[in-house]
Amino acid sequence: MFWMYILYSLTYHQTYVGHTNDLQHRLYRHNRGEVQSTKRYRQWEMVHTEEFTTRSEAMKRERYFKSGIGRMEVKQFIKRYLLQNGLLHPPKADALTGL
């Protein structure tokens, strides 16, 4: 099995999209600074994963999330993660309605 994953750095507000066949080990490597492109933005949280039967499917989904439309979805995954974990507070109802 292969996974496409989305990481988020709470400290630096950075995102990373990748794929792997071992989620736990990959997150471990990102947080140990063993991945050149992510080491300066540690600590990483895994905010979203999707499972695939082939590497090519996972890579295709990864490419989508790195595209313009896909990046908007990444932002939604991060927002949902932050809200669910109490790291972002929803706006008050009156702020939305202007009351």
C-alpha positions as CSV (number, residue, x, y, z in Angstrom):
1,M,0.0,0.0,0.0
2,F,1.0,3.6,-0.6
3,W,-0.1,6.8,0.9
4,M,-0.3,10.4,-0.2
5,Y,0.1,12.7,2.9
6,I,-0.1,16.3,3.9
7,L,2.1,17.7,6.7
8,Y,1.7,21.0,8.4
9,S,4.2,22.9,10.6
10,L,2.5,24.7,13.4
11,T,5.6,26.7,14.2
12,Y,6.2,28.0,10.6
13,H,2.8,27.6,9.0
14,Q,4.2,25.6,6.2
15,T,2.7,22.7,4.3
16,Y,4.3,19.7,2.6
17,V,2.6,17.1,0.3
18,G,4.3,13.8,-0.4
19,H,3.8,10.1,-0.8
20,T,5.3,7.0,0.8
21,N,4.8,3.3,1.6
22,D,5.5,3.8,5.3
23,L,3.7,6.7,6.9
24,Q,5.1,6.4,10.4
25,H,8.7,6.2,9.2
26,R,8.3,9.0,6.8
27,L,6.9,11.4,9.4
28,Y,9.8,10.3,11.7
29,R,12.3,11.2,9.0
30,H,10.7,14.6,8.4
31,N,10.8,15.4,12.1
32,R,14.4,14.2,12.5
33,G,15.5,16.6,9.8
34,E,16.4,13.8,7.4
35,V,14.4,15.3,4.5
36,Q,16.2,18.2,2.9
37,S,13.2,20.1,1.8
38,T,11.4,20.0,5.2
39,K,14.1,20.1,7.8
40,R,14.1,23.8,8.5
41,Y,10.3,23.8,9.2
42,R,10.2,21.1,11.9
43,Q,8.0,19.9,13.8
44,W,5.5,18.4,11.4
45,E,2.0,17.2,12.1
46,M,0.3,14.8,9.7
47,V,-3.0,16.5,8.8
48,H,-4.4,14.3,6.0
49,T,-3.6,10.9,4.4
50,E,-5.1,8.9,1.6
51,E,-4.4,5.2,0.8
52,F,-3.7,3.8,-2.6
53,T,-2.8,0.4,-4.0
54,T,-0.1,1.6,-6.3
55,R,2.7,4.2,-6.1
56,S,1.5,5.8,-9.4
57,E,-1.9,6.5,-7.9
58,A,-0.4,8.1,-4.8
59,M,1.9,10.2,-7.0
60,K,-0.9,11.3,-9.2
61,R,-2.9,12.5,-6.1
62,E,0.2,14.2,-4.8
63,R,0.6,16.1,-8.0
64,Y,-3.0,17.2,-7.8
65,F,-2.5,18.7,-4.3
66,K,0.5,20.5,-5.6
67,S,-1.6,22.1,-8.4
68,G,-3.5,25.4,-8.1
69,I,-6.9,23.8,-7.4
70,G,-5.4,21.2,-5.1
71,R,-3.6,23.8,-3.0
72,M,-7.0,25.2,-2.0
73,E,-8.1,21.8,-0.8
74,V,-4.9,21.5,1.2
75,K,-5.7,24.8,3.0
76,Q,-9.2,23.3,3.9
77,F,-7.6,20.2,5.3
78,I,-5.2,22.3,7.5
79,K,-8.1,24.6,8.6
80,R,-10.2,21.5,9.6
81,Y,-7.2,20.0,11.5
82,L,-6.6,23.2,13.4
83,L,-10.2,23.6,14.3
84,Q,-10.6,19.9,15.4
85,N,-7.5,20.2,17.6
86,G,-8.5,23.5,19.2
87,L,-5.6,25.3,17.6
88,L,-7.9,27.7,15.6
89,H,-11.1,29.1,17.0
90,P,-14.1,29.5,14.7
91,P,-15.3,33.1,14.1
92,K,-18.3,34.1,16.2
93,A,-21.7,33.9,14.6
94,D,-22.2,37.6,14.9
95,A,-19.0,38.3,13.1
96,L,-20.2,36.3,10.2
97,T,-23.6,38.0,10.0
98,G,-22.4,41.5,10.8
99,L,-24.5,41.8,13.9
